[in-house]
Amino acid sequence: MSTDTLKRQLEMTRFDRALEVAESLATHRALLTTAELARVNQIVVGKNIDTWRQGSVTLTLPSGTTETFAMIADPKQNAREMLHRATEGAERGAIIDAAVDI
C-alpha cells in the first residue's frame, strides 16, 4: 500500500471522526463554542497544537478559479463573534441566516 493511500485513509478517518463529533453535538443540542470548534478542527488536522491557520491560503476551486483567503488576525475571537451573531439570529427566528453565517 502506498504512502499516499495510507495518508488518504488517515485523512478520511479523521474527517469521519470529526463528523461524528459534530453530529453528536447537534443531536444533544450542545452549544457550539470556540472550544468545540477548536476540538473539531484539531480532530481534522490531527495535531495537538494550536491548529488554527494563521496565514493566508491560496486554493484552486473546482471551476479552475484561484482564490486567496486572507489571514485571520484572531481566529478564536472571530469565531466567537460569528457564533454570537448566529445565535442571536437564531433566537430572533432567522434560522437559515444563522446557519449560513456559521
JONORVEN-V64125 format. One record per backbone hydrogen bond with DSSP energy under -0.5 kcal/mol. CO is the residue of the C=O (numbers start at 1). NH is the residue of the N-H. E is the energy in kcal/mol with one decimal. If there is no record, write none. Layout:
BEGIN
CO;NH;E, CO;NH;E
END
This chain:
BEGIN
2;6;-2.1, 3;7;-2.7, 4;8;-2.4, 5;9;-2.2, 6;10;-2.4, 7;11;-2.4, 8;12;-2.5, 9;13;-2.4, 10;14;-2.5, 11;15;-2.5, 12;16;-2.8, 13;17;-2.3, 14;18;-2.5, 15;19;-2.4, 16;20;-2.2, 17;21;-2.3, 18;22;-2.5, 19;23;-2.7, 20;24;-2.4, 21;25;-2.5, 22;26;-2.3, 23;27;-2.8, 24;28;-2.2, 25;30;-2.7, 26;29;-1.2, 31;33;-1.1, 33;37;-2.4, 34;38;-2.6, 35;39;-2.0, 36;40;-2.5, 37;41;-2.8, 38;42;-2.6, 39;43;-1.9, 40;44;-2.3, 41;45;-2.7, 42;46;-2.5, 42;47;-0.8, 49;51;-0.8, 57;69;-3.0, 59;61;-0.7, 59;67;-2.8, 61;64;-2.8, 65;61;-3.1, 65;67;-0.5, 67;59;-2.9, 67;69;-0.5, 68;70;-0.5, 69;57;-2.0, 71;73;-0.6, 72;75;-0.5, 74;78;-2.7, 75;79;-2.5, 76;80;-2.3, 77;81;-2.5, 78;82;-2.4, 79;83;-2.7, 80;84;-2.5, 81;85;-2.5, 82;86;-2.4, 83;87;-2.6, 84;88;-2.5, 85;89;-2.4, 86;90;-2.5, 87;91;-2.4, 88;92;-1.5, 89;94;-2.6, 90;93;-1.2, 93;95;-1.5, 94;98;-2.3, 95;99;-2.4, 96;100;-2.4, 97;101;-2.3, 98;102;-1.8
END
